[in-house]
Every structure is written in C-alpha cells, then in structure tokens.
Amino acid sequence: MSTTPTTPTTSTTPGDGRTPRVLVVWCPDWPVVAVTGDDPVAVTEGGRILACSAGARAAGVRQGQRLKLAQRLCPELELRDRDPEAEARRFEPVVAAVEAFTPRVEVIRPGLCAIPVKGPGRYFGGEEALAALVGAAVTDALERPPVPDAVPGAVTVPGTETANDPDSNPDPTPQPKAGAGAGAGAETAPRTTPHAQIGVADGLFAAVLAARAGVLVPAGRTAEFLAPYPVGTLGDEALAELLGRLGLPTVGAFAALPPEAVADRFGPAGTIAHRLARGLQPRPLVPRDEEPDLAVEQRFDPPEPLAEPLVFVARTLAEQLHQRLAGAGLTCRRVAVEVACADGRTASRLWRHEGRLSATALAERVRWQLQAWQGMGTFTGDRGDRGDRGDRGGQAGFTLLRLAPDGLSPDQGRQLALWGQAVADDRVERAVARVQAVLGHAGLRRIEPAGGRGPGEQQVRVPWGEPYEAAAPADAPWPGRLAERSADLWPAVVLREPAPVRVLDEEGRPVTVDGRAGVSARPALVVVRGREERVAGWTGPWPAVEYWWDQSLARRRARFQMVVDGGRALLLTVEGGAWYLEAGYD
C-alpha cells in the first residue's frame, strides 16, 4: 500500500472530517470489456474512439480520435459500437463485490463506483486495509466467468466475452509521483484482461483521480495531490480555456485564488470548480436503489438428463415469477432464462417481456430456447458428436433452471375497455401467443420500416414481440432512393430475392450500363423465366453507389422502370453486368 509523499506543506483541506473520505474503484477500458473482438479493438461513439484495448493504444490509438485517423495508425483495428447495456450488466458483479463492504455504493458509470470510507474503514482496520480487501474482492469478481450478455436470437456461454469501458484511454495528464497503487495497483504493462485500480482521497472528484493514479492520498493532503493536474481536469472546458488565458494552467494555481474573488469573477460554475480544486466535496455520494431479488429457480437433484421436464417446470416458475412481480407492484422489460449443468457449463439468454407475456407464453420461450441450445450443441460438446444425446444436458444432466426479471419498473397497469371488455391489444396478444406456440418464435412476424434505397430494403420482418431498432432511420435522406416523387410509383409486389432476367436490344444483344450510367442500346426485350416480353416504354437509369468506404459492403447498381406489352410495369436492377427483377407494379 502506498500513499503520496508526506513532506510538510500547508493544505487548504484540513482532515477534520468536513470533506468525507471516499474510496473509488476504477476498471480501465470498461467499454472494451463489454464487447467482443480480438486485440487490437476499439469502441466507437459519435464517429470517434471512445475506448480501446492495450494493443490499439500501443499502435497510437487514443480516446477522442476520429475513426479514419485511428484506422490509419492501426490498420488491423477492429471497431465495435458501444453497448451501454452490456457495460452495466458486466459491471454488476463488481458492484456486488463492493457492496459486501457497505451498501452505500454509488455507481458513477459502468466501470467506476465509489463508497464512503468512514464506516467501513473503521470496521476493516483502516483505509489501507479496506482498500486492499476491496481490491482483492473486485479482482476476484472480474476473474469469475461473467453471466452471458445474450441478445434476442443469439446464444452465449459464459467465459467467451471480452471487456469494455468508457474510460479506456484517459487523457495523458501529469501524475503525482507515488508508489504502487492501492488494491489492484497501477498497471505498468499492457493488459487486455479486466482489472481494477483503487484510490482514496478527500471527496469524490479527487478520489476518482487517485484511482486513476492507483494511490491512497493521506487525509488533508488532497489539495497537494490535485495541484499538478491541468485545469481541464475539472471538467469545464470553457473555464479551463479562460483560466489558461489568465495564466492559471494548473489546479493548484486556481485553488490558490480567494473563494470570494472566484465567485465574483466566474459565478456558480467557477465556485463549484474552485471547491473541487481545493479538495472539497460539492455533493455527497448517492447510493443506488437496491432492486428486490424476484428471480425464481428450480434445482434438480439428481441432475435431470432430459430437457423436456424443464419445459413443464418452466410453466410453474413463470407463474411464480408473475406472482412475485405483481406482489411487488413491478413489471420487467426482459426475462433471463438461465440453465446450468452438473459439469459446470451454463448458458443464459434474455427474452423481451415488457409485462405482456403470460406464464404460458414465457414457458414457450423457455422451450424455444432449450431447442435452440440443443440444435447448437451447447451442452453436448461438438455438434457433430451429439449422436442421440441432442436432448440431454451433457453427460451429467441439468441441475438448474432459473428465470430472472431484468429492467424492473413500476407497473402502471393497463386500461381496459368499458363494461369489462378486454381491449383489442389483449386479444391480439393472446392470439399471437397461440400462433407462436404452433409455429415457433419466428413463425409470426411484423413489418417494420427501415432505411434503404430499394423497395426491398425499406422494410424488414421482425419476430412478433421482439424490439427492432433500424440500423439507419427510414426518414433519413437517401440520395438515389426510388420513387420519392409520387406515392403512385411504389411497386405493389416486391420479391424477397431479386430474380435474374435478361434485357436485350432490337438485335438481340445484351443491354449494358457503363460506369457513367450510359446505356449501350435501347431496351427492346425482357426475358423473364425464359419468356420474352417486348418493352413498350422505359425510364432510367438511376445509379446508386453505396458503402464505397467499406469494400466488404460496397455496391454499384442502377435501376430501371420498364413497361412491357400488356401494361405490366417492372422494376429492374443492373449490378455487375447482370440484370435482376426486383419488383412489379400493378
């Protein structure tokens, strides 16, 4: 355990208890911990690098860089979108480990949490002992296999995830010279596995910086610890720029100003920043609200070798879960289906609930999930070695089935129609549940709008009850989008897969389109499934160049509208020298 130097000095923050001592747990690179990818990997947000792995940092990638610069510095860099939900879920075991020392835990953000030191420090033998114990507990929590972060349609097994954190690349700032960090300690070598650093100081702001440095700041020495940091560390860019122009580049220089003069010159925002610079506490810690444990489970002793009995148990567990939620006046957004085997293998998957699934519908989803795991050989080793054990929980059998609600919120209830009649939505949901019970989860789908240029790209089929977020908004500008001029031009029939056709000129030669959207000859015949149809009129081409910046997705194509004899209109696409029938008009 190390502390900052203890040479005599005058401190503006006396250690008399006016500013509470705070312990902070910081897990570097947390956004990277919550995503999958081989090193080097980086998490992006808003077109910039939010966090990156140690391998990416070694290549020069830094937080805040534009993606093009990061990829130029590290061509093999894997980019991943930020997943805030996975970050919070992955951080939960760390918070639980810290809560073992005090329930007053404030989660500042995934990867960063804080506790007051006064009570736990006395109980566990002092600040250094507390920091060491918390560091060991957090390290143990990070080394345990995480609960899988499943998404609809995906199966995950614990131990396959990598790590993720919004603070992956702290800006380089002058660090006070100190020894090894408290708890897990400061890292001197690049690491790609999750790890933690512990810091203790007067007030939350200083404790966060102490955790980044991995030090325990003595009581009353916080102002000295903060003094070398640049004023930009205070978090107010406008104030930092102004202080720099006034010749006050460091926190220590700003803290030396009289509080009254700061209040007169910089106002309330400057007063708060000045209190932070002096090691004072502008606000107390805010512990998180504890959610009740409403999970239900069934253990099997001896282990159950077959999957079918779990489906019958799931109905009972689903009813118990609904009763617990109703008794607590809560509803949930998702339900986690968790299964464990006697050989130690586990799997978990989240299903959307939104308070609308009946016990029967929830039991059906358990059955579908078990079938999906069986089909993938999750519990039977190699898929090609399943043999007749495809319905067994491995050689040892199933030992646990658990249903855990996720995303709890107060149940606002639903308004029924007059005279006791059920609302139409309730009838639809019951009908959907019956149909899905027969056809399976993906047997009933709804149409959702999506972004795209062609008619087949502007709608997607989503399993009923599953959420959908379009990768690109449907109402965004789409240069080259078909039929924006009139609603009458939208095709009535859209093929799921474009059908190959041939387009010929009057002499029977194939019609081609060059890179400048020039047509080689006037289309005269369209050959659809071996049948020739004469072209009565045509318009186009409308070229579209898509994803030119990504070679794996890049496309160049052009569309034509053609009217054939009989008045039937076709939407044709030419791509790579080949013609396709994409849709038809009535």
Salt bridges, closest charged atoms under 4 A:
ASP16 OD2 - ARG18 NE 3.02
ASP29 OD1 - ARG57 NH1 2.88
GLU45 OE2 - ARG82 NH1 3.35
GLU78 OE1 - ARG80 NH2 2.61
GLU85 OE2 - ARG89 NH2 3.17
GLU85 OE2 - ARG334 NE 3.47
GLU87 OE2 - ARG82 NE 2.92
GLU92 OE2 - ARG288 NH2 2.95
GLU99 OE2 - ARG288 NE 3.07
GLU106 OE2 - ARG283 NH2 2.80
GLU127 OE2 - ARG21 NE 2.86
ASP140 OD2 - ARG144 NH1 2.63
ASP149 OD1 - ARG89 NE 2.68
ASP167 OD2 - ARG109 NH2 2.90
ASP167 OD1 - ARG212 NH2 3.50
GLU187 OE2 - ARG191 NH1 2.90
ASP202 OD1 - ARG21 NH1 2.80
GLU224 OE1 - ARG221 NH2 2.20
GLU241 OE2 - ARG245 NH1 3.43
GLU297 OE2 - ARG299 NE 3.19
GLU297 OE1 - ARG402 NE 3.39
GLU319 OE2 - ARG315 NE 3.10
GLU338 OE1 - ARG402 NH1 3.26
ASP343 OD2 - ARG345 NH2 2.72
GLU354 OE2 - ARG352 NH1 3.29
GLU364 OE1 - ARG367 NH2 2.38
ASP406 OD1 - ARG89 NH1 3.01
ASP406 OD2 - ARG334 NH2 2.31
ASP426 OD1 - ARG414 NH1 3.01
GLU429 OE2 - ARG356 NH1 2.27
GLU429 OE1 - ARG414 NH1 3.41
GLU448 OE2 - ARG446 NE 2.63
GLU457 OE2 - ARG555 NH1 3.91
GLU457 OE2 - ARG557 NH2 2.29
GLU466 OE2 - HIS441 NE2 3.00
ASP505 OD2 - ARG509 NE 3.37
GLU506 OE2 - ARG534 NH1 3.53
GLU507 OE1 - ARG509 NH2 3.04
GLU533 OE2 - ARG531 NH2 3.30
GLU533 OE2 - ARG568 NH2 2.53
GLU546 OE1 - ARG453 NH1 3.64
GLU546 OE2 - ARG557 NH2 2.76
GLU575 OE1 - ARG555 NH2 2.70
GLU582 OE1 - ARG559 NE 2.94
